């Protein structure tokens, strides 16, 4: 693994505290939700995951967003990703949350329903058929992914109205389970071609009922989900994530700003903890070139914004200090945070960053997961 040396940013707004929902972070560098496939075959978080999250919570006052977590056994579909729909899972997550809180940091649970993004082999093994807004298959073939066969493509079924209502209820139940486990909030995953995105996108959603056929109707599912979660746990403990311009998973709606602007404005009726946006330059796990911007979303949303998408220490500083100095923004890091468990300290002090090892992202085991080291001086800084 190589290294990257950032410039010091200790005077940046990145290192000013900010109230997010019911918690106050000490800096504006958050850890992204990162799928790592280290849960058990029964989708229960493991002891290895306790260590992983605890390591990255050591910089006191950090906001961590958990990896995507299934709200229901019918909305999973990838092997060794965690759920939060039964007692064993709740108790296992509680160990992780307690470990994060013991380091003085905070954690939101990301609720992640896959829809047609489920691996059909895994879905078959677990006894369900992937369902989504419409019976439209993802046109892209997958690799050897999520515990299933390379090249497998899901042929989903369209949800009935009753199944939609049940799925909305499942989100609310999962949010309550997250509170029982001690999470500081929940983030509804509405990005990257998963279930919520499959309702928003006209490339998938071909319904002719109240959940499709118009901008307003395509926004309805995410509004229903967020309404239910807010009713269950409160707006201050609820957030949502979108990737407006991503084409990952067969996405790519015709008029992004109209559709996403509609959903974002309607969500503004709640004083949510934050809106989490993925930059146009990132599509799923890939970096791309684009001239598109998130300007429309900043105009539609007046509250706190979390922004992810391949940021460096310098682009993060520039975003909060120069480009959006009048907004409450938290910059979300994924790959750099997994490879640098003390990332906020390294950025503040201008220390060298360890390069991530992509082959270890999804392979399981401790390598590339809990074996990244703290930088020199970090642990001593915790005692000051």
C-alpha positions as CSV (number, residue, x, y, z in Angstrom):
1,X,0.0,0.0,0.0
2,X,1.3,3.4,-1.0
3,X,0.8,6.8,0.7
4,X,-0.6,10.2,0.1
5,X,0.6,13.4,1.9
6,X,-2.2,16.0,2.4
7,X,-1.7,19.6,3.4
8,X,-2.5,20.6,7.0
9,X,-6.1,21.8,7.5
10,X,-6.2,22.6,11.2
11,X,-7.6,26.1,10.6
12,X,-10.4,24.9,8.3
13,X,-14.1,24.9,9.1
14,X,-13.7,21.1,8.7
15,X,-12.5,21.2,12.4
16,X,-15.4,23.3,13.8
17,X,-18.1,21.5,15.7
18,X,-21.6,21.0,14.2
19,X,-24.9,19.8,15.6
20,X,-26.4,17.0,13.5
21,X,-29.7,15.8,14.7
22,X,-29.3,15.1,18.4
23,X,-25.5,14.9,18.4
24,X,-22.7,17.4,18.1
25,X,-19.7,16.3,16.1
26,X,-16.3,17.9,16.8
27,X,-15.3,18.0,13.2
28,X,-16.9,17.8,9.7
29,X,-15.3,14.6,8.4
30,X,-17.6,11.6,8.5
31,X,-17.1,7.9,7.6
32,X,-19.1,6.7,4.7
33,X,-21.4,3.7,4.7
34,X,-19.1,1.0,3.3
35,X,-20.3,-2.5,2.4
36,X,-17.5,-5.0,3.5
37,X,-19.3,-8.4,3.7
38,X,-17.9,-9.3,7.2
39,X,-21.2,-10.3,8.8
40,X,-22.2,-13.9,9.4
41,X,-24.0,-16.1,6.9
42,X,-27.2,-15.3,9.0
43,X,-26.5,-11.5,8.4
44,X,-25.5,-11.0,12.1
45,X,-22.7,-8.5,12.8
46,X,-19.5,-10.2,14.0
47,X,-16.8,-9.4,16.7
48,X,-14.5,-8.4,13.9
49,X,-16.9,-5.7,13.0
50,X,-16.9,-4.4,16.5
51,X,-13.1,-3.9,16.3
52,X,-13.4,-2.3,12.8
53,X,-15.9,0.4,13.9
54,X,-14.2,1.0,17.2
55,X,-10.9,1.7,15.4
56,X,-12.5,4.4,13.2
57,X,-14.4,6.0,16.1
58,X,-11.2,6.7,18.1
59,X,-11.1,10.3,16.9
60,X,-13.6,11.6,19.4
61,X,-16.7,13.3,18.0
62,X,-16.7,11.5,14.6
63,X,-19.9,10.7,12.8
64,X,-19.9,7.2,11.3
65,X,-22.6,5.9,9.0
66,X,-22.9,2.1,9.2
67,X,-22.6,-0.2,6.2
68,X,-25.8,-0.9,4.4
69,X,-28.1,-2.9,6.7
70,X,-31.2,-4.9,5.6
71,X,-34.4,-3.7,7.1
72,X,-36.1,-7.0,6.3
73,X,-35.1,-10.6,5.2
74,X,-37.1,-10.0,2.0
75,X,-35.0,-6.9,1.1
76,X,-31.6,-8.4,1.3
77,X,-30.0,-10.6,-1.3
78,X,-26.2,-10.3,-0.8
79,X,-24.3,-12.8,1.3
80,X,-22.6,-11.6,4.6
81,X,-24.1,-8.2,4.7
82,X,-25.8,-7.4,8.0
83,X,-29.5,-7.0,8.9
84,X,-31.3,-5.4,11.7
85,X,-34.6,-7.2,11.7
86,X,-34.2,-9.9,14.5
87,X,-33.1,-10.1,18.1
88,X,-29.7,-11.6,17.4
89,X,-28.8,-8.8,14.9
90,X,-30.0,-6.1,17.3
91,X,-27.9,-7.4,20.1
92,X,-24.8,-7.7,17.8
93,X,-25.3,-4.2,16.6
94,X,-25.5,-3.0,20.2
95,X,-22.0,-4.2,20.8
96,X,-20.8,-2.1,17.8
97,X,-22.7,1.0,18.9
98,X,-21.5,0.7,22.4
99,X,-17.9,0.5,21.2
100,X,-18.4,3.6,19.0
101,X,-19.9,5.5,21.9
102,X,-17.2,4.4,24.3
103,X,-14.7,6.2,22.0
104,X,-16.8,9.4,22.2
105,X,-18.2,9.2,18.6
106,X,-21.6,8.7,17.0
107,X,-23.1,6.3,14.5
108,X,-26.2,6.2,12.2
109,X,-27.6,2.9,10.8
110,X,-28.0,2.9,7.1
111,X,-31.1,1.1,6.1
112,X,-30.5,-0.6,2.7
113,X,-33.2,-2.5,0.7
114,X,-31.8,-4.0,-2.5
115,X,-34.8,-4.6,-4.7
116,X,-33.6,-5.9,-8.1
117,X,-30.0,-5.4,-7.0
118,X,-30.2,-8.6,-5.0
119,X,-28.1,-11.5,-6.2
120,X,-30.7,-14.1,-7.5
121,X,-28.7,-17.0,-6.2
122,X,-28.6,-15.6,-2.7
123,X,-32.3,-14.7,-2.9
124,X,-33.2,-18.2,-3.9
125,X,-31.1,-19.7,-1.1
126,X,-32.9,-17.4,1.4
127,X,-36.3,-18.1,0.0
128,X,-37.5,-14.9,-1.6
129,X,-38.0,-13.3,-5.1
130,X,-36.4,-9.9,-5.6
131,X,-39.2,-7.3,-6.0
132,X,-39.1,-3.6,-7.0
133,X,-41.1,-0.9,-8.6
134,X,-41.6,-2.7,-11.9
135,X,-40.6,-6.0,-13.5
136,X,-37.6,-4.4,-15.3
137,X,-34.3,-6.3,-15.2
138,X,-31.0,-4.6,-14.7
139,X,-29.4,-4.6,-18.1
140,X,-25.8,-4.9,-16.7
141,X,-24.3,-8.3,-15.9
142,X,-22.6,-8.6,-12.5
143,X,-19.3,-10.2,-11.7
144,X,-18.7,-12.8,-9.0
145,X,-20.7,-10.7,-6.5
146,X,-22.4,-11.0,-3.2
147,X,-22.2,-14.7,-2.7
148,X,-23.7,-15.7,-6.1
149,X,-22.8,-16.6,-9.7
150,X,-20.8,-14.4,-12.0
151,X,-23.0,-13.0,-14.8
152,X,-26.2,-13.5,-12.9
153,X,-29.0,-11.0,-13.7
154,X,-32.1,-10.4,-11.6
155,X,-35.5,-10.7,-13.2
156,X,-37.5,-8.9,-10.5
157,X,-41.3,-8.9,-9.9
158,X,-43.3,-5.7,-9.5
159,X,-44.4,-4.9,-5.9
160,X,-48.1,-4.9,-5.2
161,X,-49.5,-2.0,-3.2
162,X,-49.7,-4.3,-0.1
163,X,-46.1,-5.2,-0.6
164,X,-45.2,-1.5,-0.8
165,X,-47.1,-0.8,2.4
166,X,-45.3,-3.7,4.1
167,X,-41.9,-2.6,3.0
168,X,-42.6,0.9,4.3
169,X,-43.6,-0.7,7.6
170,X,-40.4,-2.7,7.6
171,X,-38.3,0.4,7.3
172,X,-40.1,1.9,10.3
173,X,-39.6,-1.3,12.3
174,X,-35.9,-1.4,11.4
175,X,-35.5,2.2,12.5
176,X,-37.1,1.3,15.9
177,X,-34.7,-1.7,16.1
178,X,-31.8,0.7,15.5
179,X,-32.9,2.9,18.3
180,X,-33.1,-0.2,20.6
181,X,-29.5,-1.0,19.6
182,X,-28.5,2.5,20.6
183,X,-27.8,4.1,17.2
184,X,-27.9,7.9,17.1
185,X,-30.1,7.9,14.0
186,X,-30.9,6.1,10.8
187,X,-30.1,6.9,7.1
188,X,-32.5,5.7,4.4
189,X,-30.4,4.5,1.5
190,X,-31.9,6.1,-1.6
191,X,-28.9,6.0,-3.8
192,X,-26.8,3.8,-6.2
193,X,-29.6,1.9,-7.9
194,X,-31.1,0.2,-4.9
195,X,-34.8,-0.1,-4.0
196,X,-35.6,3.5,-3.2
197,X,-33.7,4.6,-6.3
198,X,-35.6,2.1,-8.4
199,X,-38.8,3.9,-7.5
200,X,-37.4,7.3,-8.3
201,X,-35.9,6.4,-11.6
202,X,-38.0,6.3,-14.8
203,X,-35.5,3.8,-16.2
204,X,-37.0,1.2,-13.8
205,X,-40.3,2.6,-12.6
206,X,-42.9,2.0,-15.2
207,X,-45.9,1.8,-12.9
208,X,-49.2,3.5,-13.8
209,X,-50.6,3.7,-10.2
210,X,-49.9,6.3,-7.5
211,X,-46.2,5.2,-7.3
212,X,-45.3,5.8,-11.0
213,X,-46.1,7.6,-14.2
214,X,-45.2,11.2,-13.1
215,X,-42.5,13.0,-11.1
216,X,-44.8,13.4,-8.1
217,X,-45.7,9.7,-8.1
218,X,-42.1,8.5,-8.5
219,X,-41.2,10.5,-5.4
220,X,-44.0,9.0,-3.4
221,X,-42.2,5.8,-2.2
222,X,-39.2,7.6,-0.6
223,X,-41.6,10.2,0.9
224,X,-43.7,7.3,2.4
225,X,-40.6,5.6,3.8
226,X,-39.1,8.7,5.3
227,X,-42.5,9.7,6.8
228,X,-42.8,6.3,8.4
229,X,-39.3,6.4,9.8
230,X,-39.8,10.0,11.1
231,X,-43.0,8.8,12.8
232,X,-41.2,5.9,14.4
233,X,-38.0,7.6,15.7
234,X,-38.3,11.4,15.1
235,X,-37.0,13.7,12.3
236,X,-33.9,14.5,14.2
237,X,-32.8,10.9,14.1
238,X,-33.7,10.4,10.4
239,X,-31.6,11.1,7.3
240,X,-31.7,10.1,3.6
241,X,-29.0,9.5,1.0
242,X,-29.3,10.2,-2.8
243,X,-27.0,9.8,-5.8
244,X,-28.8,12.0,-8.3
245,X,-26.5,11.5,-11.3
246,X,-25.3,8.0,-10.8
247,X,-25.9,5.5,-13.6
248,X,-24.8,2.5,-11.5
249,X,-27.2,-0.4,-11.5
250,X,-28.9,0.6,-14.7
251,X,-29.9,4.0,-13.4
252,X,-29.9,7.3,-15.3
253,X,-33.3,9.1,-15.3
254,X,-34.2,11.5,-18.0
255,X,-34.5,14.7,-16.0
256,X,-32.5,14.4,-12.8
257,X,-32.9,17.9,-11.5
258,X,-36.7,17.9,-11.8
259,X,-37.2,14.4,-10.3
260,X,-34.6,14.7,-7.5
261,X,-35.5,18.3,-6.8
262,X,-39.1,17.3,-6.2
263,X,-38.2,14.6,-3.8
264,X,-35.7,16.7,-1.9
265,X,-38.1,19.7,-1.6
266,X,-40.8,17.4,-0.3
267,X,-38.5,15.9,2.3
268,X,-37.8,19.4,3.5
269,X,-41.1,19.3,5.4
270,X,-39.2,17.4,8.0
271,X,-36.3,18.9,10.0
272,X,-34.2,15.8,9.2
273,X,-30.7,15.3,10.7
274,X,-29.2,15.7,7.2
275,X,-29.4,15.1,3.5
276,X,-26.6,12.9,2.2
277,X,-25.6,13.5,-1.4
278,X,-23.1,11.7,-3.7
279,X,-21.1,13.9,-6.1
280,X,-21.8,13.5,-9.8
281,X,-18.1,12.4,-10.3
282,X,-18.9,9.1,-8.6
283,X,-21.2,6.4,-10.0
284,X,-21.5,3.5,-7.6
285,X,-17.9,2.4,-6.8
286,X,-16.4,4.1,-9.9
287,X,-14.9,7.6,-10.4
288,X,-16.1,9.3,-13.6
289,X,-15.6,12.6,-15.5
290,X,-18.5,14.9,-15.6
291,X,-19.5,18.6,-15.6
292,X,-22.7,18.0,-13.7
293,X,-23.1,19.6,-10.2
294,X,-25.2,19.4,-7.1
295,X,-26.2,23.1,-7.2
296,X,-29.9,22.2,-7.7
297,X,-29.9,20.1,-4.5
298,X,-28.3,22.8,-2.4
299,X,-31.0,25.2,-3.6
300,X,-33.8,22.7,-2.8
301,X,-32.4,21.7,0.7
302,X,-31.8,24.3,3.4
303,X,-30.5,22.0,6.2
304,X,-27.3,20.2,6.9
305,X,-25.7,18.4,3.9
306,X,-23.4,15.5,3.9
307,X,-21.4,15.2,0.7
308,X,-19.5,12.1,-0.5
309,X,-17.6,11.4,-3.7
310,X,-13.9,10.8,-3.9
311,X,-12.9,13.9,-1.8
312,X,-9.3,14.5,-0.8
313,X,-8.3,16.6,2.2
314,X,-7.8,19.6,-0.1
315,X,-11.1,19.3,-1.9
316,X,-12.9,18.8,1.4
317,X,-11.3,22.0,2.8
318,X,-12.1,23.9,-0.4
319,X,-15.8,22.8,-0.3
320,X,-16.5,23.9,3.2
321,X,-14.3,27.0,3.3
322,X,-14.5,28.4,-0.2
323,X,-17.3,26.9,-2.3
324,X,-20.0,26.7,0.4
325,X,-18.9,28.8,3.3
326,X,-22.5,29.7,4.2
327,X,-23.7,26.1,4.5
328,X,-23.4,23.4,7.2
329,X,-21.6,20.7,5.3
330,X,-19.9,17.5,6.4
331,X,-17.6,15.8,4.0
332,X,-17.9,12.0,3.9
333,X,-14.9,9.8,3.2
334,X,-15.0,6.1,2.3
335,X,-11.9,4.5,0.9
336,X,-9.6,6.9,2.7
337,X,-11.4,6.3,6.0
338,X,-11.2,2.5,5.7
339,X,-7.4,2.7,5.1
340,X,-6.8,5.4,7.7
341,X,-8.8,4.7,10.9
342,X,-7.5,8.0,12.3
343,X,-8.4,10.0,9.2
344,X,-9.6,13.2,10.9
345,X,-6.4,13.5,12.8
346,X,-4.2,12.8,9.8
347,X,-6.1,15.5,7.8
348,X,-5.9,18.0,10.6
349,X,-2.2,17.5,11.1
350,X,-1.3,17.1,7.5
351,X,0.0,13.6,7.9
352,X,0.6,11.0,5.2
353,X,-2.4,8.9,4.2
354,X,-2.2,5.2,3.6
355,X,-3.5,4.0,0.3
356,X,-6.4,1.6,0.3
357,X,-6.1,-2.0,-1.0
358,X,-9.1,-2.5,-3.3
359,X,-8.7,-6.3,-3.6
360,X,-9.5,-6.6,0.2
361,X,-12.7,-4.5,0.1
362,X,-15.1,-7.5,-0.1
363,X,-13.0,-10.6,0.4
364,X,-13.8,-11.2,4.1
365,X,-11.3,-11.6,6.9
366,X,-9.1,-9.2,8.9
367,X,-6.7,-8.3,6.0
368,X,-7.5,-4.9,4.7
369,X,-10.2,-4.5,7.4
370,X,-8.8,-4.3,10.9
371,X,-5.1,-4.3,10.1
372,X,-4.7,-0.7,9.0
373,X,-2.6,1.2,11.6
374,X,-2.9,4.6,13.3
375,X,-0.4,7.2,12.4
376,X,2.5,8.1,14.7
377,X,1.3,10.5,17.5
378,X,-2.4,9.8,17.2
379,X,-2.8,7.6,20.3
380,X,-0.8,10.1,22.3
381,X,-3.1,12.9,21.1
382,X,-6.0,11.1,22.6
383,X,-4.6,11.5,26.1
384,X,-4.3,15.3,25.8
